[in-house]
Every structure is written in C-alpha cells, then in structure tokens.
C-alpha cells in the first residue's frame, strides 16, 4: 500500500503524523494551505481512510513516522 502515495504525499503524511497543522505544513513546504488540503484529500482517498487516527496508524505501520 505504501507505493500508492507520491513522495510529496508521504512527506505530508509524516508531517501530519508529527502533529503539524495544514498551515504549518504549507509554510514548511512553501506551498499554500489549500495545496496541503488537496494532498490530504488525495491521501485519504487513495488509502480508503476517513479519520486522522487511520492516517496515523498507516504512518506508523509504514514507518513514515516514529512511534515515540
């Protein structure tokens, strides 16, 4: 399942799982918050998930964030 996401989407999953808001992610990546929200929607659609908890589980399972 990990290959479903682009490198940018994986980066956004990592930042979301670290607790960053869309606004902060946008600043970090030099994009607009709407771009981050579009990526987030695409991530949820590609993974077939509906909640932040599901996204965090995915990130942990696929080693996109640390469990600490």
C-alpha positions in Angstrom: 0.0 0.0 0.0 2.9 2.4 0.6 3.6 2.7 -3.1 0.2 4.2 -3.6 1.4 7.6 -2.4 3.8 10.0 -4.1 6.9 11.2 -2.3 5.2 14.5 -1.5 2.1 12.7 -0.1 4.4 10.6 2.1 6.1 13.7 3.3 2.7 15.3 4.2 1.7 12.1 6.0 4.8 12.3 8.0 4.3 15.9 8.9 0.6 15.4 9.8 1.6 12.4 12.0 4.0 14.7 13.8 1.1 16.9 14.7 1.6 19.8 12.3 -1.3 21.7 11.0 -2.0 22.2 7.3 -0.9 25.8 7.7 2.4 24.9 9.3 3.0 22.1 6.7 2.3 24.7 3.9 4.9 27.0 5.4 7.4 24.2 5.8 6.9 23.0 2.1 6.4 26.5 0.6 3.0 25.7 -0.8 -0.5 27.1 0.0 -2.6 25.5 2.8 -5.2 24.6 0.0 -2.5 22.5 -1.7 -1.8 20.7 1.6 -5.6 20.1 2.0 -5.8 18.8 -1.6 -2.9 16.4 -0.9 -4.6 15.3 2.3 -7.9 14.6 0.5 -6.0 12.6 -2.2 -4.1 10.6 0.6 -7.4 9.7 2.3 -9.0 8.7 -1.0 -6.0 6.6 -2.1 -5.8 4.8 1.2 -9.5 4.4 1.7 -9.4 6.0 5.1 -11.7 8.6 6.7 -10.1 9.6 10.0 -6.9 11.1 11.3 -6.5 8.1 13.5 -6.5 5.8 10.5 -3.9 8.1 8.9 -1.6 7.8 11.9 -2.0 4.0 12.0 -1.0 3.9 8.3 2.0 6.2 9.0 3.2 4.0 11.9 2.7 0.8 10.0 4.6 2.1 7.0 7.4 3.7 9.1 6.5 7.2 7.9 6.8 8.5 11.5 8.3 7.4 14.7 6.2 5.8 17.5 7.9 8.0 20.2 
